[in-house]
Amino acid sequence: PFHITEDMAVLFAYHVNGSGAVLELQYMTATANWTSLFSVLSHQDIFWQQAAVSIPSTSTALRFLARTSGSQDVILIDSLSCSNAVSSIENLSCSFEEDFCGWASSWLRYSDPMSWYDLGRQDAFHGDWYIHVDSSRQDLALVSPWLGGLGNARDRLDLHFFYYMFFPYGASRLNLECRHDNWTWSTLWSKQGSQGAVWRFGMTTLPATASALRFVVDQPPYYGHIALDAIGVGVPTVAVDFKGLACDFEFEGCFWLFDHQFNESTWRYVSTAMSSVPANDGSWYLQAAGNGFDNE
Protein backbone atom coordinates (compact mmCIF):
# COMPACT_ATOMS: atom_id res chain seq x y z
CA PRO A 1 0.00 0.00 0.00
CA PHE A 2 1.00 3.64 -0.45
CA HIS A 3 -0.37 7.03 0.48
CA ILE A 4 -0.55 10.10 -1.78
CA THR A 5 -2.36 13.41 -1.31
CA GLU A 6 -2.43 14.59 -4.93
CA ASP A 7 -2.77 13.06 -8.35
CA MET A 8 0.45 11.42 -9.51
CA ALA A 9 1.61 9.80 -12.74
CA VAL A 10 3.09 6.46 -13.73
CA LEU A 11 5.08 6.30 -16.96
CA PHE A 12 6.26 3.06 -18.49
CA ALA A 13 7.18 1.34 -21.73
CA TYR A 14 5.17 -1.64 -22.88
CA HIS A 15 5.05 -4.16 -25.71
CA VAL A 16 1.89 -6.21 -26.25
CA ASN A 17 1.72 -8.67 -29.11
CA GLY A 18 -0.45 -11.67 -29.92
CA SER A 19 -3.93 -12.61 -30.98
CA GLY A 20 -5.55 -12.04 -27.60
CA ALA A 21 -3.00 -10.33 -25.36
CA VAL A 22 -4.26 -7.56 -23.04
CA LEU A 23 -2.31 -5.39 -20.59
CA GLU A 24 -4.17 -3.50 -17.88
CA LEU A 25 -3.18 -1.17 -15.03
CA GLN A 26 -5.63 -1.00 -12.11
CA TYR A 27 -5.83 0.98 -8.87
CA MET A 28 -7.54 0.41 -5.55
CA THR A 29 -8.75 2.86 -2.89
CA ALA A 30 -9.49 2.41 0.80
CA THR A 31 -13.21 2.18 0.03
CA ALA A 32 -13.35 0.62 -3.44
CA ASN A 33 -12.05 -2.51 -5.12
CA TRP A 34 -9.80 -2.67 -8.19
CA THR A 35 -10.70 -0.25 -11.01
CA SER A 36 -9.09 -0.04 -14.44
CA LEU A 37 -6.94 3.00 -15.26
CA PHE A 38 -5.28 1.84 -18.45
CA SER A 39 -5.89 -1.03 -20.88
CA VAL A 40 -4.35 -1.89 -24.22
CA LEU A 41 -5.01 -4.72 -26.67
CA SER A 42 -2.38 -6.55 -28.68
CA HIS A 43 -0.69 -4.69 -31.52
CA GLN A 44 1.73 -5.74 -34.24
CA ASP A 45 4.26 -2.93 -33.90
CA ILE A 46 7.78 -4.23 -33.32
CA PHE A 47 8.70 -1.19 -31.20
CA TRP A 48 8.01 -0.45 -27.56
CA GLN A 49 5.14 1.93 -26.84
CA GLN A 50 5.06 4.59 -24.12
CA ALA A 51 2.27 5.07 -21.58
CA ALA A 52 1.57 7.95 -19.19
CA VAL A 53 -1.21 7.19 -16.70
CA SER A 54 -2.73 9.53 -14.12
CA ILE A 55 -2.99 7.99 -10.64
CA PRO A 56 -5.87 9.43 -8.54
CA SER A 57 -4.99 10.90 -5.16
CA THR A 58 -7.34 8.40 -3.47
CA SER A 59 -5.28 5.42 -4.66
CA THR A 60 -3.75 3.05 -2.12
CA ALA A 61 -2.41 0.32 -4.43
CA LEU A 62 -1.67 -0.44 -8.09
CA ARG A 63 -1.39 -3.64 -10.07
CA PHE A 64 -0.65 -4.70 -13.65
CA LEU A 65 -2.77 -7.49 -15.12
CA ALA A 66 -1.62 -9.46 -18.16
CA ARG A 67 -4.13 -11.60 -20.03
CA THR A 68 -3.01 -14.02 -22.72
CA SER A 69 -4.99 -16.42 -24.88
CA GLY A 70 -2.17 -18.48 -26.38
CA SER A 71 1.45 -19.46 -26.07
CA GLN A 72 2.47 -16.94 -28.74
CA ASP A 73 1.13 -13.91 -26.85
CA VAL A 74 3.83 -11.58 -25.50
CA ILE A 75 3.38 -8.84 -22.86
CA LEU A 76 6.40 -6.83 -21.71
CA ILE A 77 6.88 -3.87 -19.32
CA ASP A 78 10.02 -1.79 -18.85
CA SER A 79 11.32 1.65 -17.80
CA LEU A 80 8.65 2.32 -15.18
CA SER A 81 8.83 5.65 -13.36
CA CYS A 82 6.59 7.63 -10.99
CA SER A 83 6.28 11.40 -10.83
CA ASN A 84 4.29 14.34 -9.56
CA ALA A 85 2.35 16.52 -11.89
CA VAL A 86 4.33 19.63 -12.83
CA SER A 87 3.38 22.65 -10.73
CA SER A 88 3.48 24.90 -13.78
CA ILE A 89 3.23 24.01 -17.45
CA GLU A 90 6.30 26.20 -18.04
CA ASN A 91 8.26 23.47 -16.21
CA LEU A 92 8.18 21.46 -19.43
CA SER A 93 11.01 23.69 -20.65
CA CYS A 94 14.37 21.96 -20.89
CA SER A 95 17.71 22.51 -22.61
CA PHE A 96 19.12 19.23 -21.20
CA GLU A 97 22.15 20.93 -19.69
CA GLU A 98 21.88 19.04 -16.39
CA ASP A 99 19.39 16.22 -16.98
CA PHE A 100 16.07 15.45 -18.73
CA CYS A 101 14.05 17.86 -16.52
CA GLY A 102 11.49 15.17 -15.76
CA TRP A 103 11.05 13.99 -19.35
CA ALA A 104 11.19 10.16 -19.41
CA SER A 105 13.19 8.67 -22.24
CA SER A 106 15.72 6.21 -23.60
CA TRP A 107 17.18 9.04 -25.69
CA LEU A 108 20.76 9.94 -24.82
CA ARG A 109 22.25 13.25 -23.64
CA TYR A 110 25.22 14.36 -25.72
CA SER A 111 27.71 17.20 -25.60
CA ASP A 112 29.84 15.98 -28.50
CA PRO A 113 29.12 17.61 -31.87
CA MET A 114 27.14 15.68 -34.48
CA SER A 115 29.07 15.14 -37.69
CA TRP A 116 28.56 13.47 -41.04
CA TYR A 117 31.52 13.14 -43.40
CA ASP A 118 32.31 16.51 -45.04
CA LEU A 119 29.19 18.36 -43.88
CA GLY A 120 30.90 19.77 -40.83
CA ARG A 121 30.16 19.46 -37.12
CA GLN A 122 26.93 20.54 -35.42
CA ASP A 123 26.97 21.44 -31.73
CA ALA A 124 23.99 21.73 -29.42
CA PHE A 125 21.66 24.51 -30.47
CA HIS A 126 21.63 26.03 -26.99
CA GLY A 127 24.28 25.53 -24.33
CA ASP A 128 26.51 22.48 -24.45
CA TRP A 129 24.07 19.57 -24.29
CA TYR A 130 21.27 18.14 -26.42
CA ILE A 131 19.47 14.79 -26.65
CA HIS A 132 19.88 12.27 -29.44
CA VAL A 133 17.97 9.18 -30.52
CA ASP A 134 19.64 5.91 -29.56
CA SER A 135 18.81 3.95 -32.72
CA SER A 136 19.83 0.69 -31.06
CA ARG A 137 16.78 0.96 -28.78
CA GLN A 138 13.16 0.24 -29.67
CA ASP A 139 11.42 2.54 -27.17
CA LEU A 140 12.06 5.77 -29.05
CA ALA A 141 9.65 8.04 -27.21
CA LEU A 142 10.44 11.09 -25.08
CA VAL A 143 7.53 11.53 -22.63
CA SER A 144 6.86 14.76 -20.75
CA PRO A 145 6.14 15.08 -17.04
CA TRP A 146 2.48 14.73 -16.13
CA LEU A 147 0.50 17.94 -16.63
CA GLY A 148 -2.23 17.05 -14.16
CA GLY A 149 -5.17 19.43 -14.37
CA LEU A 150 -3.14 22.38 -15.64
CA GLY A 151 -4.41 22.10 -19.19
CA ASN A 152 -8.04 22.95 -18.46
CA ALA A 153 -7.07 25.98 -16.34
CA ARG A 154 -4.89 27.79 -18.84
CA ASP A 155 -5.23 29.94 -21.92
CA ARG A 156 -3.70 29.04 -25.28
CA LEU A 157 -0.04 28.13 -24.91
CA ASP A 158 2.57 27.14 -27.46
CA LEU A 159 5.33 24.55 -27.16
CA HIS A 160 8.47 25.27 -29.16
CA PHE A 161 11.66 23.29 -29.69
CA PHE A 162 14.67 22.89 -31.95
CA TYR A 163 15.13 19.67 -33.88
CA TYR A 164 17.88 18.19 -36.02
CA MET A 165 17.01 15.53 -38.61
CA PHE A 166 19.73 14.56 -41.03
CA PHE A 167 20.19 11.11 -42.56
CA PRO A 168 21.10 10.09 -46.12
CA TYR A 169 18.72 7.14 -46.31
CA GLY A 170 15.26 6.20 -45.11
CA ALA A 171 12.05 8.02 -44.27
CA SER A 172 12.29 8.45 -40.50
CA ARG A 173 9.53 10.52 -38.93
CA LEU A 174 9.53 12.65 -35.76
CA ASN A 175 6.10 13.18 -34.21
CA LEU A 176 5.01 15.33 -31.29
CA GLU A 177 1.90 13.78 -29.75
CA CYS A 178 -0.52 14.86 -27.06
CA ARG A 179 -2.30 12.64 -24.56
CA HIS A 180 -5.83 13.83 -23.82
CA ASP A 181 -8.05 13.39 -20.78
CA ASN A 182 -9.83 10.51 -22.56
CA TRP A 183 -6.55 8.49 -22.69
CA THR A 184 -6.06 8.84 -26.45
CA TRP A 185 -2.94 10.22 -28.18
CA SER A 186 -3.14 12.57 -31.16
CA THR A 187 -0.43 14.08 -33.36
CA LEU A 188 0.22 17.82 -32.91
CA TRP A 189 3.27 18.15 -35.14
CA SER A 190 5.12 15.84 -37.52
CA LYS A 191 8.16 15.94 -39.75
CA GLN A 192 9.34 13.16 -42.06
CA GLY A 193 12.55 12.69 -44.00
CA SER A 194 15.93 14.34 -43.75
CA GLN A 195 15.69 18.09 -43.09
CA GLY A 196 19.29 19.03 -43.83
CA ALA A 197 22.36 19.20 -41.62
CA VAL A 198 21.14 22.19 -39.54
CA TRP A 199 19.01 22.81 -36.46
CA ARG A 200 15.41 23.77 -37.31
CA PHE A 201 12.60 25.31 -35.29
CA GLY A 202 9.30 23.62 -34.45
CA MET A 203 6.27 25.05 -32.70
CA THR A 204 2.69 23.96 -31.96
CA THR A 205 -0.26 25.03 -29.83
CA LEU A 206 -1.05 22.79 -26.84
CA PRO A 207 -4.71 21.71 -26.52
CA ALA A 208 -6.49 22.54 -23.28
CA THR A 209 -7.12 18.80 -22.83
CA ALA A 210 -3.40 17.95 -22.83
CA SER A 211 -2.36 15.76 -19.90
CA ALA A 212 1.03 14.63 -21.29
CA LEU A 213 3.21 15.07 -24.37
CA ARG A 214 5.64 12.79 -26.16
CA PHE A 215 8.09 12.95 -29.04
CA VAL A 216 8.05 9.68 -30.98
CA VAL A 217 10.44 8.49 -33.70
CA ASP A 218 9.10 6.14 -36.39
CA GLN A 219 11.60 4.13 -38.41
CA PRO A 220 14.80 5.42 -36.79
CA PRO A 221 17.68 5.97 -39.23
CA TYR A 222 20.55 3.50 -39.37
CA TYR A 223 22.91 6.34 -40.34
CA GLY A 224 22.59 10.00 -39.45
CA HIS A 225 21.02 11.92 -36.59
CA ILE A 226 17.71 12.84 -34.96
CA ALA A 227 18.14 15.23 -32.02
CA LEU A 228 16.21 17.72 -29.88
CA ASP A 229 17.24 20.76 -27.88
CA ALA A 230 15.83 23.82 -26.10
CA ILE A 231 12.23 22.73 -25.49
CA GLY A 232 10.26 25.70 -24.23
CA VAL A 233 6.76 26.99 -23.52
CA GLY A 234 5.30 30.34 -24.56
CA VAL A 235 7.27 32.94 -26.47
CA PRO A 236 10.71 31.63 -27.55
CA THR A 237 13.54 33.19 -25.54
CA VAL A 238 16.53 31.35 -27.01
CA ALA A 239 18.39 33.75 -29.29
CA VAL A 240 19.45 32.65 -32.78
CA ASP A 241 22.43 33.85 -34.74
CA PHE A 242 21.35 36.67 -37.08
CA LYS A 243 22.66 34.82 -40.13
CA GLY A 244 20.45 31.90 -39.10
CA LEU A 245 17.41 33.92 -40.18
CA ALA A 246 18.29 33.13 -43.81
CA CYS A 247 15.69 30.73 -45.26
CA ASP A 248 14.85 29.29 -48.67
CA PHE A 249 11.58 27.82 -47.27
CA GLU A 250 12.38 24.41 -48.71
CA PHE A 251 12.03 22.99 -45.18
CA GLU A 252 9.25 25.31 -43.95
CA GLY A 253 9.91 28.53 -42.07
CA CYS A 254 13.35 27.94 -40.57
CA PHE A 255 13.37 30.23 -37.50
CA TRP A 256 10.55 32.52 -38.68
CA LEU A 257 7.29 32.39 -36.69
CA PHE A 258 3.86 32.92 -38.22
CA ASP A 259 0.84 34.42 -36.50
CA HIS A 260 -1.90 31.77 -36.52
CA GLN A 261 -4.39 33.77 -34.54
CA PHE A 262 -6.73 33.98 -37.54
CA ASN A 263 -7.18 30.79 -39.55
CA GLU A 264 -8.16 32.83 -42.58
CA SER A 265 -5.12 35.09 -42.26
CA THR A 266 -1.77 33.35 -42.29
CA TRP A 267 1.21 32.62 -44.43
CA ARG A 268 1.20 29.28 -46.20
CA TYR A 269 3.77 27.19 -48.05
CA VAL A 270 3.30 26.93 -51.80
CA SER A 271 5.01 24.51 -54.14
CA THR A 272 5.98 25.51 -57.65
CA ALA A 273 4.31 22.32 -58.81
CA MET A 274 0.96 23.55 -57.44
CA SER A 275 1.16 27.19 -58.58
CA SER A 276 1.48 29.21 -61.75
CA VAL A 277 4.21 31.31 -60.10
CA PRO A 278 7.62 29.59 -59.95
CA ALA A 279 9.78 29.90 -56.84
CA ASN A 280 12.63 32.36 -56.98
CA ASP A 281 14.92 29.60 -55.75
CA GLY A 282 14.19 25.91 -55.23
CA SER A 283 10.63 24.55 -55.28
CA TRP A 284 8.85 26.26 -52.36
CA TYR A 285 8.01 29.79 -51.21
CA LEU A 286 5.62 31.63 -48.86
CA GLN A 287 2.31 33.16 -49.89
CA ALA A 288 0.16 35.44 -47.76
CA ALA A 289 -3.43 34.17 -47.69
CA GLY A 290 -5.94 36.33 -45.86
CA ASN A 291 -9.25 38.14 -45.88
CA GLY A 292 -8.26 41.68 -45.12
CA PHE A 293 -6.07 40.94 -42.10
CA ASP A 294 -2.41 41.74 -41.77
CA ASN A 295 -0.23 38.67 -42.05
CA GLU A 296 2.68 38.35 -39.65
N, C-alpha and C positions, 0 to 999 in steps of 0.2 A: 504493500500500500504506500501511497505518497499523499502529500498535502500541498495544494497550491491555492493561492488567493486571487489569481487572475488567469485569464486565458493564456495558454502557452501554445507552442508549436512543436511538432515532431516532423523531422525531415529524414527521408531515407531513400535509398535506391532499391529498385525491385526489378525482377525479371520473372514473368509468368508466361509459361508456354505449355501448350497441350490442348487436347480436345475439350476437356472439362475442368481445367484448373481455375481455381478462384482464390484470391488473397484478400483477406479482410482484416481491418484494424477496428477493435471495439474498445469501449470504455465503460467503466462502472462507477456509480456514485454510492454514497452512503445509504441512499433510500431507493435506488433503482438497480435492476439487474443489468446484464451486459446489453449495450446498444451499439449499433454499427456507426462508425465514423467515416470509414473509407472502405471501398470494395472495388476490385478490378477483376475482369474476366481475362482469360488467356488471350494472348496476342502472338503474332508471328515475327515481331521485330527481333532482330538478333542483338540489339543494344539494350543496355540497362535503361530503365525509365526512372524519373525522379518524382517523388511525392512530397507535398507539404500539407500537413493535416493540422487543423486547429483543435486543440485539446481544451474542452470547457473547464472553467475554474472549479466546477463542482466534482470533477473527476477524482477518484481515489485509486484507480487501477487501470491498466491497459493490457490488452493481449492481442497478438496476431493469430489468426486462424487461417490454415491452409487446407483447402479441399481439393482432392484429386480424384479423377475417375478412372485412371489407368496408369500402367507402369511407365508410360512415356511422358506423363505430365511432369513439368519442372517448375518449382516455385523457389525463388532465391530472394534474400534480403541482405543488404550491405549498407555501409556508410550511414548508420543511424545517428542522428544528433537531435538534441532538445534545446529549445531556445525560448526566450521571452519575445513578445511582440515588441517591435521598435517603438520607442516613446515618441518619436517624431519621424514622419516620412522622409525628412531630409537626411536621416541617418542611413539611408540607402547609399549615400555618396561614398565613394571609395576610389583612391588612386593606388591602392595596393602597396604603399610604401612600407607598411609595418606588417600587415596581415591581410586577410580577406574581408575584414570589417563585418563579420557575421554572415557573409555569403558562403553557402555550402557548395563545395565543388571538388572534383578531382583534377581541375585545371592546375597548372603549375605557375608559381611566381618566378619571374626571371628578372635579372638586372643586366644580363649579357645582351648585346645588340643582336637583332635578327639579321641574317645575311643570306644572300642567294647568288652565288657565283659572282658575276661582274656588276651586279645591280647595286652594290654598295651595302652599307650597314645601317640598320634602322634601330635607334634607341627607343626607350619608352617615350610616349608622347609627353607625359608630365612626370617630373621627378626622375627617379632612377629605376623604378620597378613597374612592371606590367604583368598581366597573366596571359598564359599561352596554353592552347589545347595540347594535351598529352594524347597523341594519336594512337598510342599503344593501349589506351583504356577504352572501355565501351560505354561508360557512364559519362557522357560528354555534356552534362548540363551544369550550369552555374545558377544556383537557386538563392533568391534573396532571403533576408530575414523575414519573419512573419509580420504582416502589416496590421494584424488585429482588426479593430474597428475604425482605423484611421481613415480608410477610404471614403466611407459614407459621410464623414464629418468635414471634408475638405472641399475647396473649390478646385477648378481645373488645375492640374499640375503636370509638367512635362518632365520626362526622364531623358537625359542626354548622355552620350558616351562616345568614345573614340574607338574605332575598330580597325584592324589590319587584316586583310585577306589577300594573300598572294600565294599562288600555287600554279605551276605550269600545266598540270593535268587535273582532270576530274571536274565535278560540278558540285562541290561542297556548298552547303547552305548554312547560314547563321540566322537563327530565328530568335526574336525576343517575344516571349509568351507571358500571358497574364492569367493567373488563377482567380476565378470569380467565387463569390459566396456560394454558388450552387455546385462547387467542386470541379467545374469544367475548366479546361485551359483553352485559350484562344490566342491567335497570333496577332501581335501589335505591330511588328516590324520584321522584315525579312530581306535578306540579301543573298544572292546565289552567284557562284562563279568568282573567279579571281578579280579583284578590284584594283590591281596595280600595287607596286611595291612602295606604298605610302600609307600613312595614317589617314583615315577618313572619319567624318562626323556623322553620327546618327542621333535621331531625336524622335520621340513619340509622346503623345498625350496619354496619361494613365487614367483608365476608367475609374469611376467612383466605386465600383464593385470590386476593385482589385484587393486581393488578400495576400498575394505573393507574386513574384516575378521570377522568370528563369530565362537564361540564354541557353539555347540548345543548338548543337552542331549535328547536322545530318551529313552522312557520307564524309567523314573527316579525310583530309588529303594525306596521301602517303609521303608527298614531298611538298615543302612549302610551309606556310605559317597562317594560323588564325589566332589573333590576339585581341585583348581588350585592355583599355586603360581609362582612367579619369571618368568613372561613372558619377553622374551628378543629378540633382533634382532642382527644377526651377530654371532661372536664367543662367546660362553658362558663364562661369567665372574664370575658367582656364584660358589664359591668353595664348594666341597663336602667333607665329612669326608672320610679319606683314606680307612677305613674299608667298606665304602659304595661302593667301587669299586668291591667288591665280587659279583659274578653273576653266576647263574646256567643256564641262557639263556632260562628258561622256560617262561619268560614274555619278550622276546626280549632282547635288549642289555643293560638293566639297565642304567648305566651312561656312558657306552662306546659309542663313536661316530665312525661312519664308513665313509670313504672317498667315496663319490658317484660321483666323478668327471668323472670316466669312467664307463659307464653302463656295459661293459664287464669285469670289474675288481672291484669286491666288495665282501665283506663277505655276506653270506646268511644264513638264518635259515633253518636247516634241522631237520626233525622229524624222530625218529627211525622207525616209521611205514612206511616211504617212502624211507628208505635207508638200505643197507646191513650191515652198521656199526652201532652198538647200541651206544646210548649215554653213557658217563661215569657215569652220574648221571641224573635221570629223563628221559624225553622223547625228549628233544631238545638239539642241540648243534650248533656251528658255523662251516661253511665250506668256505674256500677261493675258489672263482670261478673267474678265470681270464685267459687272453690270453697273458701271458708274462709280465704283469704289476705287480708292487708291490701292495699288498693289505694292507691298513691301516685302 
